[in-house]
């Protein structure tokens, strides 16, 4: 990421230098930020409505999962928030019509989504036709954690020595990891090679510093909120990439 940022900044400087050389008399450069529309990475004219199935635990994919249901609900909400893109003058109408959580659960009565479903595209297409949608979203998740001892170095004031001295404190760093794999299935495609429209993984993490006491509590305490927060971050990237939206870009005015 740092390299990309450096290249981007270098490009800016080159643009300014070239413009000054060609303009000759230009002596002042003003940088302004303008909104630029970014198109969806899928065909939103074709995939306007979705059903989102419960996500499957990548390691225990043969049983229902409360977190998998929560991730699917977060994704449904994320898609609905992108109903339209609006600028100051125009409303660009397009809809992500998403089957509700209640309707999805009702129509999946006695059905348990398992990891085997991800490779059975014909079954998924039939299910999508049952829901009367153009696109079906399914996926897996993996949520785990890693704990390691760490040492923080700093300075503290020593009354005995009448000066600041180097000091350290040991602590436990606990890092949570969530990986979401999200697939979009084309329900109406007749070409087996193009049934899977989207298949990408999104990885998010967060770290906590613990004393011995708080670390023991974290081991026994609920982790659902952490998993949901990481899911929201991953889903936000996915919905942003498949939704038309505006980003700010720099432009330069020469006077």
PAFI-579240 format. One line per 10 residues: their letters; for each residue y, z, x negated of C-alpha. Coordinates in steps of 0.1 Angstrom, whole numbers, padded with zeros to 4 digits. Layout:
N
a> Y,Z,X; ... .
END
This chain:
255
xxxxxxxxxx> 0000,0000,0000; 0024,0008,-0029; 0018,-0026,-0044; 0025,-0043,-0012; 0058,-0024,-0008; 0068,-0032,-0044; 0061,-0069,-0038; 0081,-0068,-0005; 0111,-0052,-0023; 0109,-0077,-0051 .
xxxxxxxxxx> 0109,-0106,-0026; 0140,-0091,-0010; 0158,-0091,-0043; 0147,-0127,-0051; 0160,-0139,-0017; 0194,-0122,-0023; 0197,-0136,-0058; 0188,-0172,-0048; 0212,-0171,-0019; 0240,-0158,-0041 .
xxxxxxxxxx> 0234,-0186,-0066; 0234,-0213,-0040; 0263,-0200,-0020; 0284,-0197,-0052; 0314,-0179,-0038; 0294,-0153,-0019; 0301,-0119,-0032; 0290,-0096,-0003; 0256,-0092,0012; 0249,-0073,0044 .
xxxxxxxxxx> 0214,-0064,0053; 0207,-0061,0091; 0176,-0052,0110; 0166,-0073,0139; 0136,-0072,0164; 0110,-0098,0158; 0082,-0105,0183; 0047,-0102,0169; 0020,-0120,0189; -0013,-0105,0199 .
xxxxxxxxxx> -0043,-0111,0176; -0064,-0120,0206; -0059,-0145,0235; -0042,-0123,0261; -0041,-0152,0285; -0079,-0151,0285; -0086,-0114,0280; -0063,-0099,0306; -0086,-0073,0320; -0111,-0049,0304 .
xxxxxxxxxx> -0137,-0023,0311; -0141,0003,0284; -0175,0019,0280; -0180,0054,0266; -0182,0054,0228; -0214,0062,0211; -0221,0087,0183; -0230,0065,0153; -0255,0091,0141; -0269,0104,0174 .
xxxxxxxxxx> -0265,0073,0195; -0293,0080,0220; -0276,0107,0241; -0243,0110,0261; -0213,0124,0242; -0183,0142,0256; -0162,0130,0226; -0174,0095,0233; -0161,0098,0269; -0128,0112,0256 .
xxxxxxxxxx> -0123,0083,0231; -0129,0058,0259; -0103,0075,0281; -0078,0076,0253; -0083,0038,0248; -0079,0031,0285; -0046,0049,0285; -0035,0031,0253; -0042,-0003,0268; -0023,0005,0300 .
xxxxxxxxxx> 0008,0016,0281; 0010,-0020,0268; 0014,-0036,0302; 0044,-0056,0292; 0068,-0063,0263; 0104,-0061,0271; 0135,-0070,0251; 0172,-0067,0262; 0171,-0100,0281; 0136,-0108,0291 .
xxxxxxxxxx> 0104,-0093,0304; 0073,-0110,0290; 0048,-0104,0318; 0012,-0099,0308; -0012,-0073,0320; -0041,-0054,0305; -0058,-0044,0337; -0083,-0017,0328; -0110,-0003,0350; -0103,0034,0356 .
xxxxxxxxxx> -0124,0062,0341; -0135,0073,0376; -0146,0038,0386; -0164,0032,0353; -0183,0064,0357; -0192,0056,0393; -0205,0021,0385; -0224,0035,0355; -0243,0061,0375; -0276,0070,0359 .
xxxxxxxxxx> -0268,0047,0330; -0265,0062,0295; -0247,0040,0269; -0266,0041,0237; -0262,0025,0202; -0288,-0002,0211; -0263,-0016,0236; -0240,-0028,0208; -0265,-0054,0197; -0276,-0064,0232 .
xxxxxxxxxx> -0246,-0088,0239; -0264,-0104,0269; -0267,-0071,0286; -0231,-0063,0279; -0220,-0097,0293; -0240,-0090,0325; -0224,-0056,0328; -0190,-0071,0323; -0196,-0096,0351; -0207,-0066,0373 .
xxxxxxxxxx> -0173,-0050,0366; -0156,-0084,0373; -0137,-0084,0340; -0131,-0110,0312; -0135,-0086,0283; -0157,-0055,0277; -0149,-0029,0250; -0175,-0008,0235; -0179,0011,0202; -0191,0039,0180 .
xxxxxxxxxx> -0176,0069,0164; -0184,0091,0134; -0167,0125,0131; -0174,0147,0101; -0157,0170,0076; -0157,0179,0040; -0146,0212,0024; -0137,0217,-0012; -0121,0245,-0032; -0086,0238,-0045 .
xxxxxxxxxx> -0061,0256,-0067; -0024,0255,-0062; -0002,0261,-0092; 0034,0274,-0089; 0058,0299,-0103; 0065,0335,-0093; 0090,0360,-0105; 0076,0387,-0127; 0095,0420,-0124; 0078,0433,-0155 .
xxxxxxxxxx> 0087,0403,-0177; 0120,0397,-0160; 0113,0360,-0157; 0094,0333,-0137; 0058,0329,-0148; 0031,0304,-0140; 0008,0315,-0112; -0019,0300,-0091; -0037,0306,-0058; -0072,0294,-0048 .
xxxxxxxxxx> -0078,0280,-0013; -0102,0259,0006; -0092,0224,0017; -0110,0211,0048; -0107,0174,0055; -0117,0158,0088; -0127,0122,0090; -0131,0100,0120; -0143,0064,0120; -0141,0042,0151 .
xxxxxxxxxx> -0158,0009,0153; -0144,-0011,0182; -0159,-0043,0197; -0145,-0067,0223; -0171,-0087,0241; -0162,-0120,0258; -0180,-0117,0292; -0177,-0154,0301; -0185,-0171,0267; -0214,-0195,0267 .
xxxxxxxxxx> -0214,-0197,0229; -0235,-0169,0215; -0216,-0171,0182; -0183,-0163,0199; -0194,-0135,0223; -0180,-0108,0199; -0143,-0114,0199; -0134,-0083,0179; -0154,-0060,0156; -0134,-0038,0133 .
xxxxxxxxxx> -0135,-0002,0121; -0106,0022,0120; -0107,0053,0097; -0084,0083,0100; -0083,0116,0083; -0064,0149,0082; -0066,0179,0059; -0061,0216,0064; -0056,0244,0038; -0074,0276,0045 .
xxxxxxxxxx> -0077,0311,0031; -0112,0325,0032; -0107,0341,0066; -0092,0311,0083; -0118,0288,0067; -0146,0309,0083; -0128,0307,0116; -0124,0269,0113; -0162,0266,0108; -0169,0284,0140 .
xxxxxxxxxx> -0139,0273,0160; -0136,0242,0183; -0128,0209,0165; -0124,0187,0197; -0086,0187,0194; -0087,0174,0159; -0112,0146,0168; -0090,0136,0198; -0058,0135,0177; -0075,0113,0151 .
xxxxxxxxxx> -0089,0091,0179; -0053,0086,0193; -0041,0075,0158; -0070,0050,0155; -0066,0037,0190; -0028,0032,0185; -0035,0008,0156; -0060,-0012,0177; -0038,-0015,0208; -0009,-0025,0186 .
xxxxxxxxxx> -0028,-0053,0170; -0040,-0068,0203; -0007,-0063,0222; 0024,-0084,0218; 0051,-0062,0204; 0084,-0061,0185; 0088,-0050,0149; 0120,-0046,0129; 0126,-0071,0100; 0155,-0073,0076 .
xxxxx> 0178,-0102,0075; 0208,-0109,0051; 0243,-0120,0059; 0264,-0134,0031; 0302,-0133,0032 .
END
